Amino acid sequence: MSTSTMQSEGGFRTVLNILLEPATAFAGLRERPTWLLPTLLVAGGTALVMLWYFSILDIPWFLENLLYQGGADPTQDQIDAFREGTEDLSPMVFMISGFLGAIFGLIVIWILQAGYLTLVSALTGDGFRFANWFCLATWTSIPSLLTIVGMAITLALNPNGQISQMDLDPLSLGNLGLQFGDSGINNAIGQFSLTQLWTMGLLVYGYRLWLKGPWLKSAIIVLLPQLLLIGVMIFLFSGGMDFSVSFIDAEGGGDGGIAVSVSL
């Protein structure tokens, strides 16, 4: 058996261990940090699903639905004018932006996570470097493969392309029925997926195993940036931020336009 085949089998064994025996996976990754396979699987898989999504998306329906979500109350004439103005939009633009956005978006998130933990390591002197933490960030995202499969199933069941991005992930907390009394909190938290929570738990677990520290300290260090971000999102969506979409009537009998406003 060739060396490359053995490495490939070892990599996919680590994928299974992350899901079933994370302690075993983290022990091996501590000694030999890698990141290529999870990056290809998670970032590549997400990008392909988003490419599929935007390739079948009913763009006029998507944009019109977005306007209704923003609280607009257009007349039928305004809706017809809007449809005429959006029917020539190229799906290719959405496909390329969705594909590249998924790849670079995830990589940026992993870089920020690894950079933050590298800064903590520099302050505490634990000996771990950026390569170690980037490895941990990518491998702990492996549960996202379940989200990718779920989104693919959703797309297969909705070939007409009339599905919003909020409904794309069947494992999101909102789609699983979790509701709060405040609509802003629903908007901020409802889009979190069960696999994201799983990833956060694995990140804490891996950090704790590598540094052999207590659970509470590990959780506070690892999750602090994410908890702060969630807090800011809840504040913005629960009343601190006002988002509105409205139609503007043009003078002289024109089709008018659309105004989008965001205020804090």
Secondary structure, DSSP 8 states (H G I E B T S, - for coil): --HHHHHHHHHHHHHHHHHH-HHHHHHHHHHS---HHHIIIIIHHHHHHHHHHHHH--HHHHHHHHHHHTT----HHHHHHHHHHHTT--HHHHHHHHHHHHHHHHHHHHHHHHHHHHHHHHHHT----HHHHHHHHHHTTTTHHHHHHHHHHHHHH-TT----GGGT-TTBTTTTT---SSHHHHHHHTT-BHHHHHHHHHHHHHHHHHHT--HHHHHHHHHHHHHHHHHHHHHIIIII-EEEEEEE--TTS---EEEEEEE-
